[in-house]
Each structure stands twice: as structure tokens, then as C-alpha cells.
Amino acid sequence: MTEATRTIRIGSSNGLHARPAKLFAQAVKDSGVAVTISKGSGAPVNAASILGVISLGAEKGDYVTLVADGDNAVELLDSLADLLTTDFDE
């Protein structure tokens, strides 16, 4: 098992609200890898939980930290970083 950490800047113009949060949480869930997401010094939440992700209140330009623990953790964080930096509201 490999643990990987990545800090990513939110790119979606409306932050991690319903649609981007859903796409992100679904990607985490589909991966089968344990991933947490946190904003600033806040407590990490389960990244596969849409409500948990939305509860962070992450806005455009905010930084979030992802921690993945499992096989292919680094590759998974690469793909999740792409999701978080994309503006789905363009």
C-alpha cells in the first residue's frame, strides 16, 4: 500500500458545489481507494462522500489537501487533481 498526498487549488468558478463535488466524490468511490480531503487546518473528510466534500465550503482559488492510501494512490491523485482544477461551470 502506498500513501500519497497532494495539495490542489480549486479551479471551478463556483467552488466544490453540487456538480463538481458529485463528479469528484464519484471518481473517488469508483477508484476503491481510501481518500480524504481537507481545507486549510480543517478536519479531513471522506472524499467519497458528496455531503462531506460540499461541507468543506471550498471556493475557487482555495487549496485542498488530498490523502490517498492504496494501490495506484499517486495515479489516482493525478486524475483527481485534474478534476479539481477543471472549471465545470464555464
Secondary structure, DSSP 8 states (H G I E B T S, - for coil): --EEEEEEE---TT-S-HHHHHHHHHHHHHHT-EEEEEETTS--EETT-HHHHHHT---TT-EEEEEEESTTHHHHHHHHHHHHHS-TT-
